């Protein structure tokens, strides 16, 4: 019985996170396992598999994602890749400046028509990873005129039964 560990209800293995690299920027990856447990003197250390295939042990204080530090607690460096929602679509951008005094991020965003714009967003509107809802955010090209083209004159009438038909009893 000694030495056996109980697994938590929800394992963080497989969780999508963004982890701080040596250059001070956050890069997306997946938690592969726990390298070292948290103690009163040290942070827990997790093995992160980055999207480029590199695997590294990262302390929990340098990880952003569910169960870890929120993006609002980060200081973003110039050149950090971020994701924003602009006109109902998720777009990627690059941080130009992060003003921690007012919690605003100035980012350069490339639009689909190859124009570059600079936009200011609050830090809580900035993501370090692609949104899971990004496919839905990008697929907002619904033609609402077709939905409004209902023919209200042809209403389907439901017949109301005068009683409930029951099968006969076997004799």
Secondary structure by P-SEA (a helix, b strand, c coil): cccbbbbcccccccccbbbbccccbbbbbbbccccccccccccbbbbbbccccbbbbbcccccccccccccccccccccbbbbbbcccbbbbbbbcccccccbbbbbbbbccccbbbbbbbcccccccccccaaaaaaaccccccccccccccbbbbbbbbcbbbbccccc
